[in-house]
Every structure is written in C-alpha cells, then in structure tokens.
Amino acid sequence: NVDSFRLFLRCLRHWARTRGIYSNALGYFGGISWAILAARICLLYPNGDLAMHMRAFFQNMVQYPWPKPLCVDFIEEREHLQFSV
C-alpha cells in the first residue's frame, strides 16, 4: 500500500531528524537509505498499520546481522544471462 509506505517513511524520517541521525553528510542514513529500510518492512508486513510498521522496524533492525547488506527483494540467479548476480 503506497499510502501506508509514505506515512511510515515520513514517521521514520521525523524520528531520525529529531534524534539528529538523518544526514548523509554526517555519515548517517540519508533519504534513500531510510526509504529502502521502510520498503523492506512494508514488504514483510503488507497488511500492517503504522504502529505495526514502527514496532516491526525497530525489532527487525535491532536483530539484523549488520553489516550484511540489506536486500529489499530476493536476488535470483539467471543462468541464461551468462553472468551471476
């Protein structure tokens, strides 16, 4: 749901700005990084409301095996392209 994603992203950005951790220039996540994190949560919980997305975000990010790259979707191997992804 695009509307719930946008609202969730706005809340995440507001949370990050109020804590001073929203800035690429200072080494923190910037706009696209927060959008990718929000998209992952919205894909994992497609029927969730804002409260569920916020709770799931913090639970998932605390347990995430950093610094492993975060993928929004699964990467699939395509053998007919003659190169691996």
SULQUIQUI-V757799 format. One record per residue. RES is the residue in one letter. SS is DSSP state (@ for helix, = for strand, . for the rest). Layout:
# SULQUIQUI-V757799
[[RES;SS] [RES;SS]]
This chain:
# SULQUIQUI-V757799
[[N;.] [V;@] [D;@] [S;@] [F;@] [R;@] [L;@] [F;@] [L;@] [R;@] [C;@] [L;@] [R;@] [H;@] [W;@] [A;@] [R;@] [T;@] [R;.] [G;.] [I;.] [Y;.] [S;.] [N;.] [A;.] [L;.] [G;.] [Y;.] [F;.] [G;.] [G;@] [I;@] [S;@] [W;@] [A;@] [I;@] [L;@] [A;@] [A;@] [R;@] [I;@] [C;@] [L;@] [L;@] [Y;.] [P;.] [N;.] [G;.] [D;.] [L;@] [A;@] [M;@] [H;@] [M;@] [R;@] [A;@] [F;@] [F;@] [Q;@] [N;@] [M;@] [V;@] [Q;@] [Y;.] [P;.] [W;.] [P;.] [K;.] [P;.] [L;.] [C;.] [V;.] [D;.] [F;.] [I;.] [E;.] [E;.] [R;.] [E;@] [H;@] [L;@] [Q;.] [F;.] [S;.] [V;.]]
